[in-house]
Each structure stands twice: as C-alpha cells, then as structure tokens.
Amino acid sequence: MHELYDLEVKFKEELAPEQLLDIIFHYVSLIASEKDLDRLLLIMADLGRDLILADRCTLWLFDKVNHQLWTKVAHGVPPLRIPADTGFAGYALLNNETILVEDAYTDKRFNPAVDLKTGYHTKSVLVIPIQDQNGEIMGTYQAINKLTEEGIFTLKDMHLLTLAASYSGKALESAILNEEIEQTQKEIIFTMGEIGESRSKETGNHVKRVAEYSKVLALKYGLSPSESELIKMASPMHDIGKVSIPDEVLKKPGKLTDEEFEIIKAHSQTGFDLLKNSNRQILQSAAIIAHQHHEKWNGKGYPQGLKGEEIHIYGRITAIADVFDALASDRCYKKAWELDRVINLFKEERGIQFDPKIVEVFLDSLDEILALKEKYVD
C-alpha cells in the first residue's frame, strides 16, 4: 500500500446489520427531500462511502453528447471530466459491468491520471453501473480504498453499493430533469431580455452585465446568496415591455416629444403585465423589476411614483445596475461617459434618484463591477 496512504488511513471495523440499516434510513430520507443535483451527488457519495467503509466515493454521470464521464462532486477532488472510455469508471459504463479490484495498479483498465492530478493513491476499487428507469446506463458509482485492515472490497460491499446505485438512479434522473427544466427556463428568460434590449439598440451583453452587477450589489447589500442569484436571473427582463413600443418612437434619434416619452414610460407597466400572472418565483421577481426599476428614491419616478422603501429592493438594485451600464457603455447614439463622471452622478443622485445605501454599496464594489464590465465587454 502507498506510504502516504498507510500514514493517513484509520482502519475501521465492518458495520453491524443495525448500523447498516441506520445509515440506509438516514440517507434515504436525505435523498428523498433533495432536488438540487450538486447536493444530491454529494449526499449519494457520502452514502456510498459510509455504507461500505470506502475512503472515497464518486458518482460519475454520462454526458452522451461529449462522450464523457463527469462529476461535480467527489470526495477530496475538484470537479472532473474524463473520456467515457477511460479507466474503471469508463469500462463499467460502456460494458454495463461491475468491477471489483484489489489493487488498481495491477489492472490494465486503471487510468492513473486522476491520481497524478490529485496526489492520491488508488488501491482497491469497486465500480457499479447506474441505470435510469428505462434500464439505460446513466453513470457509475465508484468507491476507492476500503478502510478495513484487509483493505479490499467484498461481495457484500458489491451488493450494498448495487442497492445504493439502484436507488440513486431514480433520484438522479429526477434531479437531472429538474435541472434541465430550470436551465431551459433561465435561457428563455435571458433570451426574452435580449429581445427587449435589441429593439432599443442595446447589446446582448448589456443584459448580462446588468444581471452580474445586480448580483454583486445584492450580495454586498446583505441579501442571501439564493436571493442574489434570483435577482441575477430575473433582472435581464427589466425592459421586456419595450417589445410593445413602436420603432418610430423607440429608435427615434432626436429628442422625444412629451407624448412619445409617455409611450416609452409605458414599457414598465407593460413588462409587469406580461409577467405578473406567472406562479414561477423567477418570473414574479422579473415582474417586480420590470415594474419598478424606473422608480426614484424621491418619489418622482414612474410608473407609480413610489418613494423610498416603497420601491422593492429588487427594483432599487436593478435601477443602479441598469443606469451604470447605460452610462458607462458605448452605444450607437452616444459614447460612454468617463468613469469619474459616472461616479459623480451617483454621488449627486444619492437619496434623490437612488437608494443612498445601495449607492454606497455600489461605490464600495466598483473594482468588482469594473472587472465584470471588462469580462462582458461589447
């Protein structure tokens, strides 16, 4: 056995039946209540590790498009992608075959690349194919280095991990489907946001930048990571109401008449009306942002003339993100303002147009915001 592994390992006794049942019941409860794929992968890796006393356990999922095995979570290693025909995991996947090996380095199927990358030393290995509800192979359950004194996996371990793989397949299939639905929803929302912006000569990167700025401001303001991510995903829809504005008004190069400006202002209400009836949290948030991102702290904004904290925090945050990007970016009808001029405007409008606290957060976050501006440059 590898010298480092000898120094680090703490041998364990095989689990008694009642201990196995406790572990199974504990993890079944956790898996049943978890819908997030990343967290589910970690829970399942923990289940496999604890169930058969493995040092490490990894769930590899099969990416059919790229013909790769990938894992977002593995004990002690960063996210990895490997060719689907690589190593024990790849062999088990492509041949729908369970693998039980006492010493990996004596087996020609072993790929030492991960060991070389991580500094770990693999010895005993157990790999079980994971099937979906249609019997198709969707990944593999891989356990490494048995923590008993003998240091090898047994037939009992194989049966236990097969049981875990059978249960995991159903839960993973559900989580993957849920993630695909959420990702599709996000892509649709972003595309709709781009459509709204493109009609007024904005760029697709404008909505990306506004989304990223909004998340930074939300986090620094003190909102939770999940709520900050929600604002990021919803903010691209802030100008979706522009789809209803006639081109001759929206793209007019000269000064707008009072009547034309009223037509422009109507996009906030239109955007809200388009989104307000959805029961999806992300679209409800987008409706708020579309409706309120032109409100002003002093009550002189539109469409409702809300004042101060009557304006939803989502609207107050997106307002600053949107105005900053509009001023600091080149457009076909204007050049970008110098940074000092932009900063001075926010200082002058603190407590007038903008929430003074969020302005302070914005000024304190300038380095991060400017880095994002460079990352998503037009």
N, C-alpha and C positions, 0 to 999 in steps of 0.2 A: 504494500500500500504506500502511496506517496507520503513522503516525510511530513509535509505540511498538514496533510490530512490526518496523519497519526497524532500530531500535536493538538489539532483543533477538535477532533471528534470526542464526544462523550457517549459511551456506549449505553444503550437502553435495553430494558427487558421487553420481551414480546408482550403485547397487550392481552389482558384477560377479556373474555367474551363480554362482560358487563361494561368494560372500558370501551370496547369497540362500539357497543350499542350507544353509549353516551356520546361518543364522537359523531356517529352517524345521525342521531336525532338532533344534535346541536347544529350540524352543518346543513341538514335538510331544511331546518327552519330558516336559517340564514339565506340559503339559495332560493327558497320559495318566495321570499319577500324582496329579493334584489332584482331590479330590472336593468341596471347600468352594466354594460358589458365589461368595462375595465374592472369594476369592483367585483363582478361575478367571477372573472378569471382569477382574481386574487383569492377569493373565497374557495374556489374549487382547487386551486393549487395548495391552499392550506389543508383542505380536506384530504387530498391525496397524500400529502406529506405526513399528516398526523395519523392517518389510518394505517399506513404500512411502515411507519417509522423511517421515512426517507429523509436524507439531508436536504434535498431539493426536489421540487416538483414543478413541472411546467405544462401548461396546456398550449399546444400548438394548433392554430387554426389554418385551414387550407384556403389560400387565395387562388381560385381556379383561373382567374384572368391572367395573373402574372406567373402562375405555376410556382407558387412559393408557399412555404410554411412561415407563419409569423406569430409572434406572441407579444402582447402589450405588457404583460406582467409575468415575470419569472423570479423565483426567489434568488436574490443576490446578483442578478444580472440585469442590464438595461434592455429596453425593447429590441427585439432582433427579427431579422428576416433572413431566411435561408432558402436555397433552391429546394423544391419539393422532392427531389431525388437524392437529397443529402442525408447521410448519417442514419442512425437507428430510427429517428422520427420519420424521415422520408421513406425508408424501407417499409416500416409498419403501415404508413399511409397508402403507398402505391400497391402493396401486396395484401392489404387488409389482414395483417398477420401480427399476432402478439409476439413480442421479443423479450426474452429473459436471458440476461448475460451476466456472468460472474465477474469477468474482467474485460472492460471495454477495449483496452489496448491490444488484446489478443484477437479481436474480431475485425475482419477487413471492412465490415459495414460501418465501423465507427468513424466519425468525422471529428478530428481533434481541434478544428478551427475555433470552436467556442471556448474550449479550454485555453487555447493560446491567447484568445482575445481577453478572457476574464481572469486568467491566472488560477483557475480552479483545476482540480484533478478528478476526472471521472473514473470510477472503478465499476461497481455493479450498476446494472441498468435494467429497468422494466418499462416497456412501452406498450400501451393498449390503444388500438384504433377507436375513435369516437364516431358513432353513426348518428345521422339525423333520423327523423321519424319515418323516412322513406327507405332507410337502410343504406343511404349513400354515406361514404366516409367524409366527414367534415373536419377532421383533425386528429390529433393524437394526444394521449395523456402519458407523459414521460416522467418517471421517477428515477432519481440518481442517488447512489451510495446509501445502502441500508445501514442504519445506525446501531445495529446489534453487534455483538462481539464477532460473530461469524462474518458479518459484512456482506451477505448475499441475500437477494430477494428469493422468496419461496413460492411454491404453488398456491399457498394460502394468500400471499400478497397479491398474486396474479388474479385470483378470484375476487378479492376485495376491491382492487383497482378496476377490474372489469365492471363490477357493480357500480362503482362511482362514475365510471365513464358512461354507462348506460343512463344513469340519472342525469349526468351533466349534459349529455347530448340534447335532451329535451329542453333543459333550461337555457342552454347556449343558443339553440335555434330560435327560441322566443326572444332572447335579448338581442341577437343579431338583427332579427326582423324589426324590432322596436327601434334599434339604432338607425337602420336604413330608412325607416319612415321619418324619423326625426331629422336625419340629414337631408332627405328629399324636401321636407318642409322648409328647412333653413335655406336650401338652394333656391326654392321657389320664391321665398320672401326676398332674398337678396336680388334675384333676377327682376322681381317686380319693382324693387327700389331702383335698380339701374334703369328700368324703363321710364320711371317717373323723372329721373335726373336727365336722361338722354334727351328728353323732349325740350329741356331748357338749356341745352348746350353744356351740361355738366358732363364729367367723365365718370366711368365706372369706378375709378379709383377714389373719386370723391366719397362715394358711399362707404367704401372700405375704410377710408381714413376716419370719417365721422364715426363709424362703428368702433374702431380701435380707440380713438380719442375718448369716446363716451365710456368705454370700459375702464380706461385708466382713471378718468375723473370719478367714476362711480366707486371704484376701489379705494381711491385716496380720500374720497368723501366719507367713507366708512360703511358703504353697503357691502353685503356679503358677496363672496365670490360667485355664488349661483345667481344672485340678483344682478350683479355686474355683467355676467355673461348674458343674462336675459336682455339687458339694455343693449349690449353689443349686437345681439341677433335681431332685435326689434328696430333699432334706430335707422337701418337702411330704408325703412318705409316712410321716413318722415315727410317726404314730398310726393308720395304716391298720388295725392289728389291733383297734381299737375296734369295728369292724363286727361282731365276734363277741360283744360284751358285751351282755347283756340290758338293756333300757331301764330296768327297775326298779332295776338296780344303777348303770348309767352315769349316769342322770339323778336319782338319789336326792338330795333336797335336804338331808337331815340327815347326821349322822356315819355313816360306813361301819362295819359290823362287821368283825372280823378276816377272816372268811370272804369277805365282799364285797370287801375290799381285795385279797385273793389273786386274786379273779376279775379285778379291774381290772388288777393287775400282769401277768396272763397276756397282755395285749394286745401286749406287746413280743415275746414268743415267737411269738404268732400272726402278727403282722406279718412277722416274719422267715420263718416257714414259708410264708407266701403268696408271698414274693418270691424266696426263696433259689435256686430252680431255674432262674431265667432266665439266659440267657447274655448278656444285654444289660448293658453296663457300668453304665448308669444305674440299672437295677433291682438289680444286685448291690450298688451303693452304697446304694440305698434300703433294702435288706435289712439291711445293717450298721447304718445309722442307726436303723431301727425297733427293732432288737435291743438296741442299746447306749446309746440316749440317756437311759436312766434309771439307768445305772451311775454309781457315785460314785467320786471320786478315792481315797477312803479304803477302798474295797472293800465298802462297806455298801449298795450299790445293788442293782438287780435287772435281769434275771433270773439272771445268772451270778455276781454278786459279784466282778466284775473289779476290779482295783486299778491305779491309776496309768496307766502307758503300756500296760498290758494292754488298756485301752479304746482302741478305734480312734480316731484323730484326728477322723474324721467324727462319731463319736458324742459326743466331748468338745466339739466346736464346736457341734453342734446342740443339745446339752443347755443350754448357756448362752443360745443364741438363743431356745429354747423357753421356758425359765424366765423370762427377762427379759420376753418378750411376755406371758406369763401373769400376771406380777405387775404390769406397767405398764399393762395394759389393763382397761377396764371389762368386766364380764361380768354376765349377768342375776342371778347369785348373789353378786356382790361388786363393790365399787368398786375402781378402780385404786389401787395404792399410790402415795404420794408418791415422787418420784424419789430424794430423799435416803435414804429407807427402802430402796428397791431397791438403791441403790449400797452402803449399809451391809451389806445381806445378802450381796452378792457378796464384799465385803471379808472378812466374817466366815467365809464358806464357802470362801475361797481355800485350796486344799490339803486341804479336807475333802470337800465335795461336788464341787467343780470343779477342773479343771486350773489351777494358780496362774498359769502363763504365759498361758493364754488369758484368764483374768480380767484380767490386766494389759493385754492387747491390747484387751479389751472396754472397760475404763475409758479407755484412750487413744483409743478410737474412738467415744466417746459422742456427740459432736456429729454425726457422720455417721449413727449409728444413730438418734438422735432425729429427724434430718431424714427418714429413711426411715419412721419411725413416723408422722410428720405426713403424709407423702405417701400412705401406705396406711391412713389413719385409718378406723375403722369408721363 
